[in-house]
Amino acid sequence: MTSENQVHAVEWLAEKAYRKDDEAKLWFHDGLHNNPPSTPMGASVHHWPRGTQAAAEWISFPYSRGFDYVVYDGRIYPGVLPITDPEEIKAKEPIFGQRLLKALDTWPEFYADGVKEWTNMLSYLRGINKRSLPLDRLLLLLRDAVKISKRSWELHFIYMYPSIFAYMTFEGVCKEYNIDEKDMRVFLQGFETKMFEIDRAMWRLADIAQEMNLTDVFDRAEKVSEDFKRSMDNAGRTERSNDFKRLMNESELGKVWWDQFENFLEQYGRRTTAAIFDVYYPTWNEDPYPALSTIKTYIQQGGFDFKEHTEKIIAERDKFIEATVARIPENDKERFLGALKHAQYSYPFNEDHNFYVEQWTYSELRYVIQECGYRLMKFGMIETSEDVCFLTITELDDVLADIVLNRVLGVQEHGLRIPSMVQSRKQAWQDLHEVKNPPFIGTIPEGRVDDPVFIKIWGMTDEVIRGNTNTKDRVAGRFEGFPGAPGVVEGIAKVIMGYEGFSDVQPDDVLVAPFTTPAWTPLFSKIRGVVTDSGGMLAHAAICAREYNIPAVVGTITRGVRVTEHIKTGQRIRIDGTNGVVEVIKE
């Protein structure tokens, strides 16, 4: 087991280790995106904090310079970089207001420019046959992939800052008319996103399988996969998918279906199975079993009419808007409708960006790094291509550059130290999974923390970070969080801690999880409700639950409790998404 000093220092990324000087700032565990420990590679290409800094500078954000991060207990701990100088805040405010208004007024064209840039950058990486590249060209491609990842995260937050401000501005206007945030979501439902586009494509594959009478193949494949279920390495996962493919291709109709599935992967397979911000985890293209097992449960559920569902929530939205506008004084209608337009323009981005950044960008970066790992494996430095993730990006660049300079000397020099270093780090990383890390480290600031990303994505309100939400008289079996999506539902809890448990989630389960991310989206059209440890009102779980019209309670950890540590699979629970309460009603 790693020593206490090694645990906290995480020697493989010294520049981001938590040091004495960092104790003066507040840092929080990013359980939404990095719940497990990060690999050395994952921590070294963790580019989203840099993206916040670029976006904060671009929009002249008055109250913070974005985020920085440290690594503690192997986990990612971001922290806000607040601006405290009143004169600097005063100077930035008018510039910020102008840039924010321009972004929101021109949102369709503004956002289309970002989509075009993302698509061009990522298509460049996608279009290169990496296996055929000589090593010197692969090294250049690796550097390009890192640059593209950084730029992709800059774009992410250049659009996210205006989007969240539009949401918060509209929230403020709604409060003037006694419309709570949990009811405000009706104004924003029913808009198209790339994530829901993927869901519809998966349901269509389920429908086609039923039309072709191929449901028995899913049952047979599931039985075969039990032999590999306990094997969580990449080889075991790939074998499960290969068995599925073999069984499906035993019939002519099965071959047709599999061709359709491969077309689906060509469009949407560049997404990690885990959607954790770490290039260690494979993609659907490499391991399609999570998609296949989800399609199987869709078949079990018997169908989901997206057209009917979408028409219903759009009609509900339009009726709610009409009724609300009718009671607003004439002289204030323009302000209300302007705020509504800005919120509706930009709200879908909160899910849309997952396709371009968290999925596609991470996948392309992973594919290049994995090819580099394959080359190191051929040089005898590592055992599998995945082991490259126990180097940092700087170390990988240095190794490849030395080999390009002189192959014999480069392999000789690095071949002496890398094998033992990788194995040592791999063991330390595995040990870190057993460490229970704190939600906060450092010092709570004297002033308020006003970064909108901090508040709306993670739910880190001022009362949360000051500990005022911890109730002393907590009732056993009752847990509180944010009212992520309204409604009340009872059902059997299914507790899963990560993507490995996706195939265990059955239709009508009530999902209990530490968080959800884009990889979890396909689960939402078959569950009855969801409760998570982490997250705020614009977290993935809350947005998806509102769109699928199921109750959600998110961010119980902000009320002092990880609900996943108290609720067990098989218990009957009640979720009150209107008031943000979860209760165990039967053991």
Secondary structure, DSSP 8 states (H G I E B T S, - for coil): ---HHHHHH-GGGGGGB--GGGGGSEEE--TTT--S---HHHHHT--HHHHHHHHHHHTT-SSEEEEEEEEETTEEEEEEEE---HHHHHHHHHHHHHHHHHHHHTHHHHHHHHHHHHHHHHHHHHTS-GGGS-HHHHHHHHHHHHHHHHHHHHHHHHHHHHHHHHHHHHHHHHHHTT--HHHHGGGG-S---HHHHHHHHHHHHHHHHHHTT-HHHHHHHHHHHGGGTT--SHHHHHHHHHHHHHHHTTSHHHHHHHHHHHHHHHHH--SBSS--S-TTS-BTTT--HHHHHHHHHHHHHT---HHHHHHHHHHHHHHHHHHHHHTS-GGGHHHHHHHHHHHHHHTTHHHHHIIIIIIIIHHHHHHHHHHHHHHHHHTTS-SSGGGGGGS-HHHHHHHHHHHHH-HHHHHHHHHTTHHHHHHHHHHHHHHHTT----SEEE---SS----HHHHHTT---HHHHTTTT--TT--TTEEE-EEEE--EEEEEEEE--SGGGGGG--TT-EEEES---GGGGGGTTT-SEEEESS--TTSHHHHHHHHHT--EEE-GGGGT--GGGT--TT-EEEEETTTTEEEEEE-
